[in-house]
Amino acid sequence: MLRHTALFMHRDTTTPAQALIMNKGLAYLRFECDSVRALDYGTDLFGGSRTLREVKPWHRPPLWRAERTGPVANHDTALHLDFDDEAGLAAYDDHDAHHEVGDYNASVSFGEFTARVDYWYEGPPLIQRGLIRHTALFIWQETADQAARQSTADAVRALGDFPGVSRVTIGQNVGKLTTDYDWIMDLQLNDTDSARSLLESEAYRELADRLADVTKYEWTARLTHVMRGL
């Protein structure tokens, strides 16, 4: 399967009603765009970009000083679309429904913070309705050589041994946009408690330290949501 993943960060003026309309629009894509084989979407379970709205900028680390700590907030809404091939993705990109939904998303999200990646994975679709998905997108540092990238991937796969983690997927970007991220970590977990336990664990902190050595960690885009599965 060819998956297109996009993580959106809401504007500080976006209301809950507008966020709901956004989610409805994402679900609509599954039924209007014939080339979409499967779709998943969701809202961050752990506060999303609330930190950016509730904490004054001078009271939180700026991105240019967050190389080791990463971003201070998660993204708000995730979209995952599966296609058979590049032609299916191209057909979706040209579809009027995609343009309509995209225009609305742009009105309620900060476009410059939208994180995207396209990657191949072995099917069937990576969706288990009702389970939890933790997604994180990364940009490699220019100094990260192949050996460092491989050892990082091995460290990510090791999370599969953590209690409550049912699947670990790593995808390398094949998209052509200059704004695309380089790669994605996609974890499936049994429930919200399992997700919280993982994100607060020593194992995840150790992985974060490793990621900070080889990625532009301040630009990491992440989100944890319940899988909808359409």
Z-matrix of the N, CA and C atoms (Angstrom, degrees):
N
C 1 1.467
C 2 1.534 1 109.09
N 3 1.323 2 114.65 1 147.47
C 4 1.465 3 121.70 2 172.62
C 5 1.520 4 107.30 3 -105.24
N 6 1.330 5 115.87 4 118.23
C 7 1.470 6 119.77 5 -177.39
C 8 1.518 7 111.21 6 -109.19
N 9 1.321 8 114.86 7 135.43
C 10 1.459 9 122.86 8 170.49
C 11 1.524 10 107.59 9 -107.65
N 12 1.324 11 116.47 10 118.86
C 13 1.465 12 121.96 11 177.88
C 14 1.518 13 109.25 12 -114.32
N 15 1.325 14 116.91 13 135.30
C 16 1.459 15 122.48 14 175.93
C 17 1.528 16 108.77 15 -136.33
N 18 1.313 17 116.63 16 131.71
C 19 1.463 18 123.06 17 175.83
C 20 1.522 19 107.82 18 -112.23
N 21 1.328 20 116.26 19 130.37
C 22 1.453 21 122.56 20 -175.83
C 23 1.523 22 110.77 21 -112.46
N 24 1.332 23 115.42 22 144.67
C 25 1.465 24 121.54 23 174.45
C 26 1.522 25 108.27 24 -114.04
N 27 1.327 26 116.40 25 121.34
C 28 1.457 27 120.94 26 -177.37
C 29 1.522 28 111.77 27 -66.92
N 30 1.315 29 115.13 28 151.95
C 31 1.458 30 120.43 29 170.74
C 32 1.530 31 109.57 30 -69.70
N 33 1.314 32 116.56 31 158.50
C 34 1.467 33 119.17 32 -179.92
C 35 1.517 34 112.05 33 -70.13
N 36 1.337 35 116.91 34 -11.15
C 37 1.470 36 121.03 35 177.76
C 38 1.525 37 112.52 36 -98.01
N 39 1.339 38 117.78 37 -1.35
C 40 1.463 39 121.06 38 -176.41
C 41 1.529 40 110.57 39 -71.59
N 42 1.317 41 116.92 40 127.89
C 43 1.459 42 121.97 41 -178.07
C 44 1.534 43 110.19 42 -92.24
N 45 1.331 44 117.65 43 161.51
C 46 1.471 45 119.90 44 174.66
C 47 1.524 46 112.58 45 -55.57
N 48 1.335 47 117.48 46 -36.74
C 49 1.461 48 120.82 47 179.29
C 50 1.532 49 110.61 48 -64.57
N 51 1.315 50 117.43 49 -40.89
C 52 1.460 51 121.05 50 178.23
C 53 1.528 52 111.12 51 -67.77
N 54 1.333 53 116.69 52 -37.65
C 55 1.461 54 120.26 53 177.64
C 56 1.530 55 110.68 54 -63.69
N 57 1.331 56 116.56 55 -37.16
C 58 1.458 57 120.89 56 177.85
C 59 1.531 58 110.62 57 -66.19
N 60 1.315 59 116.97 58 -43.05
C 61 1.466 60 120.44 59 177.21
C 62 1.528 61 109.99 60 -60.90
N 63 1.316 62 116.83 61 -38.93
C 64 1.465 63 120.77 62 177.58
C 65 1.527 64 110.66 63 -59.96
N 66 1.321 65 117.19 64 -46.47
C 67 1.462 66 120.84 65 178.89
C 68 1.530 67 111.74 66 -62.09
N 69 1.315 68 116.51 67 -40.32
C 70 1.465 69 119.93 68 177.72
C 71 1.526 70 110.75 69 -61.77
N 72 1.326 71 116.31 70 -39.24
C 73 1.448 72 120.37 71 178.60
C 74 1.517 73 111.96 72 -64.90
N 75 1.324 74 117.15 73 -38.94
C 76 1.459 75 120.69 74 178.57
C 77 1.529 76 110.59 75 -63.51
N 78 1.328 77 117.15 76 -44.57
C 79 1.460 78 120.60 77 178.56
C 80 1.527 79 110.92 78 -62.48
N 81 1.315 80 116.94 79 -36.12
C 82 1.470 81 123.40 80 -179.44
C 83 1.528 82 112.12 81 -58.34
N 84 1.341 83 116.20 82 -31.43
C 85 1.465 84 120.00 83 -177.43
C 86 1.522 85 112.24 84 -61.16
N 87 1.323 86 116.86 85 -31.98
C 88 1.461 87 120.73 86 -177.58
C 89 1.524 88 111.45 87 -62.94
N 90 1.303 89 116.43 88 -34.17
C 91 1.459 90 120.83 89 -174.00
C 92 1.530 91 113.19 90 -94.35
N 93 1.316 92 117.91 91 -22.99
C 94 1.458 93 121.12 92 -177.43
C 95 1.526 94 112.86 93 -92.97
N 96 1.328 95 117.59 94 -31.58
C 97 1.460 96 120.97 95 -176.46
C 98 1.529 97 109.13 96 -98.75
N 99 1.317 98 116.55 97 108.03
C 100 1.465 99 121.76 98 -172.07
C 101 1.524 100 113.01 99 -62.12
N 102 1.317 101 118.09 100 -28.72
C 103 1.461 102 119.72 101 -175.08
C 104 1.528 103 112.97 102 -81.07
N 105 1.344 104 117.73 103 -8.60
C 106 1.467 105 120.97 104 177.10
C 107 1.525 106 108.71 105 -75.73
N 108 1.322 107 117.58 106 117.63
C 109 1.452 108 121.75 107 -177.94
C 110 1.531 109 112.09 108 -88.23
N 111 1.321 110 117.04 109 -30.03
C 112 1.472 111 121.66 110 177.56
C 113 1.518 112 107.85 111 -158.17
N 114 1.320 113 115.26 112 155.39
C 115 1.462 114 120.41 113 -177.63
C 116 1.517 115 109.32 114 -144.33
N 117 1.313 116 116.15 115 140.08
C 118 1.459 117 122.43 116 173.16
C 119 1.528 118 107.64 117 -134.89
N 120 1.307 119 116.50 118 147.24
C 121 1.460 120 120.53 119 178.93
C 122 1.522 121 108.08 120 -154.97
N 123 1.327 122 115.97 121 166.17
C 124 1.458 123 118.35 122 177.74
C 125 1.514 124 112.54 123 175.41
N 126 1.322 125 114.77 124 168.03
C 127 1.463 126 123.95 125 -178.69
C 128 1.523 127 109.29 126 -108.65
N 129 1.323 128 116.43 127 140.92
C 130 1.462 129 120.81 128 -176.47
C 131 1.524 130 111.97 129 -57.57
N 132 1.333 131 115.23 130 133.44
C 133 1.461 132 121.35 131 -177.60
C 134 1.524 133 113.44 132 -81.20
N 135 1.328 134 117.44 133 -14.93
C 136 1.456 135 119.96 134 -170.73
C 137 1.526 136 113.41 135 -118.74
N 138 1.327 137 115.78 136 35.94
C 139 1.460 138 119.58 137 170.07
C 140 1.502 139 116.32 138 102.56
N 141 1.333 140 118.26 139 -15.19
C 142 1.448 141 119.82 140 178.84
C 143 1.518 142 113.00 141 54.28
N 144 1.318 143 116.40 142 -135.23
C 145 1.467 144 121.42 143 -177.67
C 146 1.527 145 112.85 144 -90.00
N 147 1.310 146 116.76 145 20.51
C 148 1.466 147 120.49 146 -178.29
C 149 1.528 148 111.68 147 -54.42
N 150 1.337 149 117.03 148 -36.48
C 151 1.461 150 120.22 149 179.78
C 152 1.515 151 111.55 150 -56.68
N 153 1.326 152 116.38 151 -36.68
C 154 1.456 153 120.12 152 -178.77
C 155 1.515 154 111.94 153 -70.65
N 156 1.311 155 116.48 154 -22.83
C 157 1.466 156 119.95 155 -179.74
C 158 1.523 157 112.09 156 -92.66
N 159 1.317 158 117.49 157 -30.94
C 160 1.457 159 120.93 158 -171.52
C 161 1.530 160 113.55 159 -99.48
N 162 1.332 161 117.39 160 -19.89
C 163 1.457 162 120.81 161 -178.54
C 164 1.523 163 109.14 162 -111.55
N 165 1.317 164 117.84 163 127.03
C 166 1.450 165 121.48 164 -178.66
C 167 1.533 166 110.29 165 -61.95
N 168 1.338 167 117.62 166 145.52
C 169 1.465 168 120.13 167 -177.03
C 170 1.515 169 114.03 168 -53.84
N 171 1.342 170 117.90 169 -34.82
C 172 1.458 171 120.22 170 -177.74
C 173 1.535 172 112.83 171 -79.19
N 174 1.355 173 115.94 172 -0.79
C 175 1.461 174 120.81 173 177.25
C 176 1.528 175 112.52 174 -108.33
N 177 1.332 176 118.02 175 6.77
C 178 1.462 177 121.19 176 178.99
C 179 1.525 178 109.63 177 -136.91
N 180 1.343 179 117.18 178 153.06
C 181 1.468 180 119.97 179 -177.20
C 182 1.524 181 111.23 180 -64.10
N 183 1.322 182 118.23 181 130.79
C 184 1.467 183 119.96 182 175.38
C 185 1.522 184 110.20 183 -74.81
N 186 1.333 185 116.50 184 159.12
C 187 1.459 186 120.24 185 -178.07
C 188 1.521 187 111.78 186 -56.92
N 189 1.335 188 117.15 187 -36.76
C 190 1.467 189 119.16 188 -175.37
C 191 1.535 190 112.69 189 -74.25
N 192 1.321 191 117.97 190 -2.04
C 193 1.463 192 121.47 191 172.97
C 194 1.534 193 111.56 192 -122.30
N 195 1.325 194 116.47 193 21.99
C 196 1.464 195 120.49 194 -173.64
C 197 1.528 196 112.37 195 -117.15
N 198 1.344 197 117.16 196 28.44
C 199 1.460 198 119.86 197 -177.99
C 200 1.519 199 112.45 198 -59.28
N 201 1.335 200 117.35 199 -33.40
C 202 1.456 201 120.59 200 -177.68
C 203 1.524 202 113.15 201 -99.41
N 204 1.322 203 117.48 202 -22.16
C 205 1.467 204 120.38 203 -174.66
C 206 1.517 205 113.01 204 -97.64
N 207 1.333 206 116.61 205 -20.52
C 208 1.454 207 118.89 206 -177.25
C 209 1.517 208 111.65 207 79.72
N 210 1.333 209 118.07 208 -177.27
C 211 1.462 210 121.86 209 -178.79
C 212 1.519 211 111.12 210 -67.90
N 213 1.328 212 115.78 211 152.81
C 214 1.463 213 120.21 212 -177.95
C 215 1.519 214 112.17 213 -84.66
N 216 1.326 215 117.28 214 -6.89
C 217 1.466 216 119.98 215 -176.86
C 218 1.520 217 110.49 216 -144.41
N 219 1.326 218 114.94 217 153.58
C 220 1.457 219 121.48 218 171.86
C 221 1.530 220 109.91 219 -80.42
N 222 1.329 221 115.96 220 166.06
C 223 1.462 222 120.42 221 166.84
C 224 1.539 223 108.36 222 -76.51
N 225 1.321 224 116.69 223 172.19
C 226 1.464 225 120.94 224 -171.29
C 227 1.527 226 114.89 225 -102.73
N 228 1.320 227 116.76 226 -41.57
C 229 1.471 228 120.84 227 -173.24
C 230 1.520 229 109.86 228 -133.58
N 231 1.333 230 115.61 229 137.76
C 232 1.462 231 121.48 230 179.47
C 233 1.519 232 110.31 231 -116.06
N 234 1.336 233 115.16 232 146.35
C 235 1.462 234 122.99 233 173.16
C 236 1.523 235 108.12 234 -132.89
N 237 1.333 236 116.69 235 130.62
C 238 1.462 237 122.56 236 177.22
C 239 1.528 238 107.42 237 -129.50
N 240 1.337 239 116.99 238 121.85
C 241 1.454 240 122.62 239 -178.31
C 242 1.523 241 109.42 240 -122.62
N 243 1.326 242 117.24 241 133.76
C 244 1.461 243 122.11 242 180.00
C 245 1.527 244 111.03 243 -110.25
N 246 1.344 245 114.53 244 140.03
C 247 1.463 246 122.09 245 -179.46
C 248 1.528 247 109.52 246 -134.09
N 249 1.327 248 115.08 247 158.77
C 250 1.459 249 119.67 248 176.64
C 251 1.518 250 111.87 249 -71.94
N 252 1.337 251 116.05 250 -34.64
C 253 1.461 252 119.72 251 -172.92
C 254 1.526 253 109.91 252 -163.44
N 255 1.351 254 115.58 253 -177.24
C 256 1.455 255 120.78 254 -179.01
C 257 1.527 256 111.92 255 -63.72
N 258 1.336 257 115.92 256 -33.00
C 259 1.465 258 119.03 257 179.17
C 260 1.523 259 111.06 258 -63.91
N 261 1.329 260 116.90 259 -37.62
C 262 1.459 261 119.82 260 177.98
C 263 1.513 262 111.89 261 -65.39
N 264 1.332 263 116.57 262 -40.48
C 265 1.465 264 120.31 263 177.18
C 266 1.522 265 110.77 264 -65.53
N 267 1.320 266 116.74 265 -40.73
C 268 1.462 267 120.25 266 178.99
C 269 1.525 268 111.34 267 -63.91
N 270 1.335 269 116.92 268 -39.18
C 271 1.463 270 120.40 269 178.16
C 272 1.521 271 110.65 270 -63.66
N 273 1.324 272 116.84 271 -39.90
C 274 1.463 273 121.33 272 176.31
C 275 1.520 274 110.62 273 -62.92
N 276 1.333 275 117.03 274 -43.99
C 277 1.460 276 120.55 275 -179.15
C 278 1.523 277 111.62 276 -59.54
N 279 1.343 278 117.21 277 -31.70
C 280 1.462 279 121.50 278 -176.96
C 281 1.529 280 113.32 279 -90.89
N 282 1.328 281 117.43 280 -5.06
C 283 1.465 282 120.58 281 -172.67
C 284 1.529 283 111.43 282 -75.85
N 285 1.321 284 116.07 283 141.00
C 286 1.465 285 120.70 284 -178.84
C 287 1.532 286 112.02 285 -61.44
N 288 1.341 287 117.29 286 -36.39
C 289 1.465 288 119.84 287 179.73
C 290 1.525 289 110.78 288 -63.23
N 291 1.321 290 116.43 289 -39.47
C 292 1.468 291 120.23 290 176.59
C 293 1.521 292 110.64 291 -61.29
N 294 1.321 293 117.01 292 -43.50
C 295 1.463 294 120.39 293 179.72
C 296 1.531 295 111.04 294 -63.92
N 297 1.323 296 116.92 295 -42.03
C 298 1.457 297 120.92 296 -179.25
C 299 1.529 298 111.25 297 -63.98
N 300 1.325 299 116.04 298 -48.76
C 301 1.465 300 120.55 299 179.56
C 302 1.521 301 110.15 300 -65.12
N 303 1.333 302 116.69 301 -39.85
C 304 1.459 303 120.20 302 179.47
C 305 1.513 304 112.75 303 -62.14
N 306 1.323 305 116.77 304 -39.15
C 307 1.465 306 120.03 305 178.56
C 308 1.532 307 110.45 306 -63.10
N 309 1.336 308 116.36 307 -41.64
C 310 1.470 309 118.12 308 179.38
C 311 1.531 310 110.31 309 -66.79
N 312 1.334 311 116.32 310 -43.78
C 313 1.461 312 119.30 311 179.51
C 314 1.527 313 111.15 312 -57.44
N 315 1.323 314 116.06 313 -39.40
C 316 1.461 315 120.18 314 -179.63
C 317 1.523 316 111.58 315 -65.02
N 318 1.324 317 117.12 316 -27.81
C 319 1.462 318 120.39 317 -178.39
C 320 1.527 319 112.58 318 -77.85
N 321 1.342 320 117.42 319 -18.51
C 322 1.470 321 120.09 320 -177.23
C 323 1.526 322 112.34 321 -119.29
N 324 1.343 323 117.95 322 3.51
C 325 1.465 324 121.77 323 -178.81
C 326 1.524 325 109.90 324 -131.17
N 327 1.339 326 114.82 325 156.93
C 328 1.458 327 120.55 326 173.88
C 329 1.527 328 108.24 327 -82.68
N 330 1.333 329 116.31 328 104.61
C 331 1.455 330 120.20 329 -175.74
C 332 1.506 331 113.68 330 -58.80
N 333 1.335 332 117.63 331 -34.46
C 334 1.459 333 119.91 332 -177.67
C 335 1.525 334 112.79 333 -69.73
N 336 1.342 335 117.52 334 -14.15
C 337 1.459 336 120.91 335 178.29
C 338 1.525 337 112.63 336 -104.40
N 339 1.328 338 118.20 337 0.94
C 340 1.461 339 119.67 338 175.91
C 341 1.521 340 109.18 339 -65.32
N 342 1.330 341 116.45 340 128.24
C 343 1.469 342 122.16 341 -178.30
C 344 1.522 343 108.64 342 -107.72
N 345 1.344 344 116.91 343 128.42
C 346 1.466 345 121.30 344 -175.91
C 347 1.516 346 110.67 345 -130.90
N 348 1.326 347 114.82 346 149.27
C 349 1.453 348 121.32 347 172.11
C 350 1.535 349 108.24 348 -155.87
N 351 1.318 350 116.47 349 142.12
C 352 1.465 351 123.04 350 174.11
C 353 1.526 352 107.17 351 -116.53
N 354 1.320 353 117.45 352 131.44
C 355 1.464 354 118.83 353 -177.06
C 356 1.526 355 110.81 354 -152.46
N 357 1.327 356 114.73 355 154.48
C 358 1.457 357 122.31 356 176.70
C 359 1.518 358 110.78 357 -92.38
N 360 1.325 359 115.94 358 144.70
C 361 1.465 360 120.58 359 172.02
C 362 1.530 361 108.38 360 -150.64
N 363 1.316 362 115.71 361 161.61
C 364 1.457 363 121.00 362 179.10
C 365 1.521 364 109.57 363 -75.62
N 366 1.347 365 116.04 364 124.95
C 367 1.466 366 120.47 365 178.77
C 368 1.510 367 111.35 366 -72.69
N 369 1.322 368 118.37 367 178.47
C 370 1.466 369 127.77 368 6.77
C 371 1.527 370 112.53 369 -71.50
N 372 1.351 371 118.17 370 177.48
C 373 1.458 372 120.96 371 -175.87
C 374 1.522 373 113.40 372 -50.73
N 375 1.329 374 114.93 373 139.68
C 376 1.459 375 122.59 374 -178.91
C 377 1.525 376 110.67 375 -77.11
N 378 1.302 377 116.93 376 65.13
C 379 1.467 378 121.27 377 -178.93
C 380 1.523 379 109.25 378 -139.43
N 381 1.316 380 116.22 379 126.10
C 382 1.459 381 122.81 380 172.44
C 383 1.525 382 106.43 381 -127.60
N 384 1.304 383 115.51 382 94.35
C 385 1.467 384 121.05 383 -171.93
C 386 1.530 385 111.41 384 -52.73
N 387 1.337 386 114.79 385 130.13
C 388 1.453 387 121.27 386 178.23
C 389 1.508 388 114.03 387 94.23
N 390 1.358 389 118.03 388 -18.14
C 391 1.445 390 120.56 389 175.57
C 392 1.531 391 109.04 390 -80.61
N 393 1.316 392 116.25 391 179.00
C 394 1.461 393 122.00 392 -176.69
C 395 1.525 394 109.60 393 -107.62
N 396 1.321 395 116.34 394 137.96
C 397 1.459 396 122.17 395 175.82
C 398 1.533 397 109.54 396 -115.38
N 399 1.319 398 116.23 397 126.36
C 400 1.466 399 121.20 398 171.82
C 401 1.523 400 107.45 399 -111.23
N 402 1.320 401 116.27 400 119.14
C 403 1.454 402 122.62 401 -175.77
C 404 1.520 403 109.61 402 -119.71
N 405 1.327 404 116.52 403 136.56
C 406 1.461 405 121.15 404 174.74
C 407 1.525 406 108.86 405 -140.35
N 408 1.336 407 116.16 406 133.14
C 409 1.454 408 123.33 407 179.47
C 410 1.521 409 109.11 408 -110.69
N 411 1.351 410 116.41 409 141.49
C 412 1.454 411 121.21 410 -173.49
C 413 1.525 412 111.65 411 -133.54
N 414 1.343 413 114.16 412 158.00
C 415 1.464 414 122.77 413 172.68
C 416 1.530 415 107.37 414 -120.46
N 417 1.323 416 116.92 415 125.47
C 418 1.459 417 120.81 416 179.23
C 419 1.528 418 111.13 417 -66.68
N 420 1.319 419 116.74 418 144.29
C 421 1.453 420 119.95 419 164.64
C 422 1.524 421 108.89 420 -70.83
N 423 1.328 422 116.33 421 148.98
C 424 1.461 423 119.99 422 -179.84
C 425 1.529 424 111.74 423 -62.05
N 426 1.327 425 116.93 424 -24.60
C 427 1.462 426 120.92 425 -177.22
C 428 1.531 427 112.78 426 -85.46
N 429 1.322 428 118.11 427 -4.24
C 430 1.470 429 121.21 428 -178.30
C 431 1.523 430 109.36 429 -78.30
N 432 1.349 431 116.70 430 108.37
C 433 1.459 432 119.52 431 -179.52
C 434 1.525 433 111.15 432 -83.03
N 435 1.328 434 116.70 433 179.69
C 436 1.452 435 120.74 434 -175.15
C 437 1.516 436 112.19 435 -62.64
N 438 1.328 437 116.78 436 -37.45
C 439 1.462 438 120.21 437 179.61
C 440 1.524 439 110.90 438 -64.49
N 441 1.334 440 117.40 439 -41.41
C 442 1.465 441 121.22 440 178.95
C 443 1.521 442 110.93 441 -66.12
N 444 1.309 443 116.14 442 -37.75
C 445 1.466 444 119.99 443 179.84
C 446 1.528 445 110.85 444 -68.51
N 447 1.323 446 116.47 445 -38.59
C 448 1.457 447 119.65 446 179.26
C 449 1.522 448 111.34 447 -67.76
N 450 1.328 449 117.45 448 -42.72
C 451 1.464 450 119.80 449 179.77
C 452 1.524 451 110.96 450 -66.11
N 453 1.332 452 117.14 451 -32.73
C 454 1.464 453 120.78 452 176.46
C 455 1.522 454 110.16 453 -66.69
N 456 1.326 455 116.70 454 -43.15
C 457 1.467 456 120.35 455 177.85
C 458 1.524 457 110.67 456 -61.63
N 459 1.332 458 116.96 457 -39.36
C 460 1.464 459 120.50 458 177.74
C 461 1.525 460 111.13 459 -63.00
N 462 1.343 461 116.44 460 -38.99
C 463 1.468 462 120.40 461 178.76
C 464 1.518 463 111.11 462 -66.12
N 465 1.331 464 116.86 463 -37.31
C 466 1.465 465 120.46 464 176.99
C 467 1.526 466 110.13 465 -65.16
N 468 1.317 467 117.15 466 -45.51
C 469 1.466 468 120.47 467 -179.20
C 470 1.522 469 111.86 468 -62.08
N 471 1.326 470 116.91 469 -28.69
C 472 1.464 471 120.87 470 179.57
C 473 1.522 472 112.08 471 -63.61
N 474 1.340 473 117.67 472 -20.57
C 475 1.468 474 120.20 473 177.22
C 476 1.522 475 111.34 474 -64.68
N 477 1.323 476 116.97 475 -16.32
C 478 1.459 477 119.80 476 177.49
C 479 1.511 478 113.29 477 -62.79
N 480 1.337 479 117.56 478 -17.75
C 481 1.462 480 121.78 479 178.14
C 482 1.525 481 112.63 480 -86.65
N 483 1.341 482 117.21 481 -7.10
C 484 1.466 483 120.15 482 -177.93
C 485 1.533 484 109.29 483 -75.06
N 486 1.338 485 117.88 484 138.42
C 487 1.470 486 120.69 485 -179.24
C 488 1.532 487 111.92 486 -55.53
N 489 1.314 488 116.40 487 130.98
C 490 1.452 489 121.43 488 177.38
C 491 1.515 490 114.44 489 93.92
N 492 1.333 491 117.92 490 -11.44
C 493 1.465 492 121.07 491 177.34
C 494 1.524 493 108.53 492 -87.71
N 495 1.331 494 116.62 493 120.59
C 496 1.468 495 120.13 494 -176.56
C 497 1.518 496 113.30 495 -100.60
N 498 1.351 497 117.70 496 -20.45
C 499 1.455 498 119.43 497 -179.38
C 500 1.519 499 109.85 498 -160.36
N 501 1.327 500 116.15 499 141.50
C 502 1.463 501 122.87 500 175.23
C 503 1.520 502 107.95 501 -124.14
N 504 1.313 503 116.88 502 127.08
C 505 1.456 504 122.04 503 177.96
C 506 1.521 505 109.48 504 -128.06
N 507 1.324 506 116.15 505 135.57
C 508 1.464 507 122.50 506 174.95
C 509 1.519 508 107.52 507 -119.88
N 510 1.326 509 117.06 508 132.16
C 511 1.451 510 120.99 509 -179.80
C 512 1.516 511 111.59 510 -128.77
N 513 1.324 512 116.78 511 138.30
C 514 1.464 513 122.67 512 177.50
C 515 1.522 514 109.20 513 -99.38
N 516 1.312 515 116.69 514 132.97
C 517 1.459 516 120.61 515 -175.37
C 518 1.523 517 112.01 516 -63.19
N 519 1.342 518 115.24 517 134.53
C 520 1.464 519 121.59 518 172.84
C 521 1.523 520 110.56 519 -119.98
N 522 1.330 521 116.66 520 6.52
C 523 1.463 522 120.88 521 179.93
C 524 1.513 523 111.46 522 -72.13
N 525 1.322 524 115.34 523 165.26
C 526 1.464 525 121.23 524 -174.24
C 527 1.534 526 113.54 525 -110.06
N 528 1.334 527 117.85 526 -3.09
C 529 1.460 528 119.53 527 -179.23
C 530 1.535 529 110.46 528 -72.48
N 531 1.313 530 116.24 529 140.90
C 532 1.462 531 119.40 530 178.44
C 533 1.522 532 111.60 531 -67.74
N 534 1.329 533 117.58 532 -18.33
C 535 1.462 534 121.73 533 179.81
C 536 1.526 535 113.19 534 -91.34
N 537 1.333 536 117.93 535 -0.02
C 538 1.466 537 120.61 536 -179.89
C 539 1.525 538 111.11 537 -64.90
N 540 1.325 539 115.02 538 146.93
C 541 1.455 540 120.61 539 169.87
C 542 1.530 541 108.94 540 -79.01
N 543 1.338 542 116.66 541 168.01
C 544 1.468 543 120.75 542 -174.38
C 545 1.521 544 113.53 543 -84.89
N 546 1.341 545 116.98 544 -37.16
C 547 1.464 546 118.72 545 -176.69
C 548 1.519 547 110.67 546 -159.78
N 549 1.319 548 114.79 547 166.92
C 550 1.463 549 121.45 548 -174.24
C 551 1.519 550 111.04 549 -132.85
N 552 1.303 551 115.69 550 143.90
C 553 1.466 552 124.09 551 169.74
C 554 1.521 553 107.03 552 -112.28
N 555 1.318 554 116.83 553 121.69
C 556 1.465 555 121.59 554 -176.94
C 557 1.530 556 107.97 555 -124.77
N 558 1.330 557 116.89 556 114.36
C 559 1.462 558 122.50 557 -178.81
C 560 1.520 559 109.83 558 -112.58
N 561 1.318 560 116.66 559 137.60
C 562 1.450 561 121.76 560 171.80
C 563 1.525 562 108.84 561 -109.40
N 564 1.336 563 115.33 562 131.34
C 565 1.461 564 121.54 563 -176.39
C 566 1.518 565 110.27 564 -126.89
N 567 1.327 566 115.97 565 157.97
C 568 1.458 567 120.82 566 -172.60
C 569 1.522 568 113.59 567 -70.23
N 570 1.345 569 116.98 568 -35.70
C 571 1.463 570 119.98 569 -176.16
C 572 1.522 571 109.32 570 -162.93
N 573 1.341 572 114.95 571 176.02
C 574 1.459 573 120.19 572 -177.30
C 575 1.522 574 111.96 573 -63.93
N 576 1.319 575 117.90 574 -38.34
C 577 1.464 576 120.57 575 178.93
C 578 1.523 577 110.90 576 -62.30
N 579 1.331 578 116.98 577 -39.01
C 580 1.463 579 120.72 578 177.68
C 581 1.525 580 110.58 579 -63.79
N 582 1.329 581 116.19 580 -41.22
C 583 1.465 582 120.28 581 179.12
C 584 1.519 583 110.78 582 -64.06
N 585 1.307 584 116.68 583 -45.79
C 586 1.467 585 120.32 584 -179.80
C 587 1.529 586 110.15 585 -63.40
N 588 1.314 587 117.03 586 -41.90
C 589 1.463 588 121.19 587 179.69
C 590 1.527 589 110.85 588 -61.36
N 591 1.329 590 116.89 589 -43.04
C 592 1.462 591 120.20 590 178.84
C 593 1.520 592 111.27 591 -63.98
N 594 1.332 593 117.38 592 -49.33
C 595 1.456 594 121.22 593 -174.93
C 596 1.524 595 112.09 594 -65.73
N 597 1.322 596 117.57 595 -22.87
C 598 1.469 597 121.29 596 178.81
C 599 1.527 598 112.62 597 -98.29
N 600 1.327 599 117.45 598 5.01
C 601 1.462 600 121.38 599 -172.98
C 602 1.525 601 112.73 600 -85.61
N 603 1.319 602 114.73 601 162.04
C 604 1.459 603 121.19 602 174.82
C 605 1.529 604 110.36 603 -65.86
N 606 1.324 605 116.70 604 -35.43
C 607 1.465 606 120.54 605 179.60
C 608 1.525 607 110.85 606 -60.65
N 609 1.322 608 117.02 607 -41.89
C 610 1.462 609 119.78 608 -179.80
C 611 1.523 610 110.84 609 -72.10
N 612 1.334 611 117.72 610 -35.95
C 613 1.466 612 120.64 611 177.12
C 614 1.526 613 110.76 612 -64.37
N 615 1.327 614 116.23 613 -39.49
C 616 1.458 615 119.30 614 177.87
C 617 1.528 616 110.95 615 -65.14
N 618 1.322 617 116.36 616 -39.78
C 619 1.458 618 119.50 617 176.58
C 620 1.524 619 110.53 618 -63.67
N 621 1.326 620 117.16 619 -41.07
C 622 1.465 621 121.04 620 179.45
C 623 1.528 622 110.44 621 -60.25
N 624 1.328 623 118.01 622 -40.36
C 625 1.461 624 121.05 623 177.56
C 626 1.522 625 110.98 624 -62.85
N 627 1.326 626 116.04 625 -41.14
C 628 1.463 627 119.60 626 178.03
C 629 1.527 628 110.90 627 -65.16
N 630 1.331 629 116.38 628 -42.65
C 631 1.463 630 120.37 629 179.16
C 632 1.522 631 111.68 630 -63.09
N 633 1.318 632 116.58 631 -36.32
C 634 1.463 633 120.20 632 179.82
C 635 1.519 634 111.94 633 -64.77
N 636 1.334 635 117.66 634 -22.66
C 637 1.461 636 121.42 635 179.11
C 638 1.524 637 112.72 636 -78.92
N 639 1.333 638 117.55 637 -25.32
C 640 1.467 639 119.82 638 -169.79
C 641 1.527 640 113.89 639 -123.39
N 642 1.327 641 118.02 640 -8.89
C 643 1.467 642 120.66 641 179.02
C 644 1.523 643 110.32 642 -121.82
N 645 1.326 644 115.14 643 165.47
C 646 1.463 645 120.70 644 170.83
C 647 1.530 646 105.92 645 -80.60
N 648 1.322 647 114.04 646 78.99
C 649 1.462 648 121.22 647 -164.70
C 650 1.521 649 112.63 648 -62.76
N 651 1.328 650 116.60 649 -27.88
C 652 1.461 651 119.27 650 179.82
C 653 1.519 652 112.25 651 -65.31
N 654 1.345 653 117.34 652 -19.99
C 655 1.454 654 121.34 653 -178.72
C 656 1.526 655 112.49 654 -100.49
N 657 1.316 656 117.21 655 9.01
C 658 1.460 657 120.33 656 176.69
C 659 1.535 658 110.40 657 -56.65
N 660 1.319 659 116.59 658 135.20
C 661 1.470 660 122.22 659 175.49
C 662 1.519 661 107.95 660 -113.38
N 663 1.333 662 117.93 661 125.43
C 664 1.463 663 120.32 662 -173.93
C 665 1.525 664 110.48 663 -141.82
N 666 1.324 665 113.77 664 156.69
C 667 1.460 666 120.10 665 -177.45
C 668 1.525 667 108.72 666 -167.06
N 669 1.326 668 116.43 667 142.82
C 670 1.462 669 122.79 668 177.79
C 671 1.524 670 108.47 669 -125.09
N 672 1.346 671 117.06 670 125.69
C 673 1.466 672 118.60 671 -176.13
C 674 1.519 673 111.52 672 -147.37
N 675 1.312 674 114.72 673 162.59
C 676 1.465 675 121.43 674 172.67
C 677 1.521 676 108.13 675 -75.25
N 678 1.334 677 116.97 676 132.87
C 679 1.456 678 120.70 677 179.07
C 680 1.539 679 110.19 678 -74.08
N 681 1.330 680 116.21 679 128.69
C 682 1.457 681 122.34 680 179.10
C 683 1.535 682 110.68 681 -86.98
N 684 1.304 683 116.72 682 -47.75
C 685 1.457 684 121.16 683 172.33
C 686 1.513 685 114.78 684 70.21
N 687 1.325 686 117.54 685 85.25
C 688 1.460 687 122.17 686 178.35
C 689 1.526 688 109.65 687 -114.78
